[in-house]
Amino acid sequence: QVQLVESGGGLVQAGGSLRLSCAISGRTFSIRAMGWFRQAPGKEREFVSAIKWSGGSTYYGDSVKGRFTISRDNAKNTVYLQMNSLKPEDTAVYYCAADRTLTSGIATNPGRYEYWGQGTQVTVSS
């Protein structure tokens, strides 16, 4: 069992920044990659970013590339998403997810991730 607890969401003005955290517990030794996804009302869940747990290779969706940065602290079993230059279009519920089955590359389909956090709301006002 893997448990994920997210924090750091909130309300910010356009151009502002937020840092999301995802604390990982349970069978952390089995995790191969961590991902961040977001879902706005009326839209499907969208890939935001992902990081391989061992090695730290990172991946970003086109809509956030250059503005968001994913990182991990292996000792603290925590993944972060630094979000800069936020836009109203970034408004969504943000979820972290754990992938235990990765063999190569990275999964951008949310269906590939086995464990999910509860989500944290990010609202960007204009």
Phi, psi and omega in degrees: 000136176240133178242137182235131180233118182263154175203166173108353179291167180170193181252126179223159174277156176306137183092349180277185185226151172218153175236115178267146178236148176226109178272131186248133177219171182095223184276067185292337181296341183271352185283130178258330180205153174239141180231156170245133177231161176219155180216120176263157180305132178080003181239158176284159178296132189246137175291132179251305184196161176207158180217136173285135185293319176258120180105323172081016176300138185242155182217147183221144170289153184301326185288344183241353182303132181091346180246326183253150177224126176260143178210167179218151174241100184299321182296326181263359183050051183225139174245141182239153171229106176273121184245115179244164178049048185295144180241156175305329179294345177279353180299124183182171166273127182257132182238142166259153185213152181244136178246120179256359187246003183299134174245327178201160180063217179209151179264128176253349176279122181300336179295344180279346184264133189272326185237143184225147171280180183279345182092148176224134186280130172242122180236126181244119181264151180251000000 
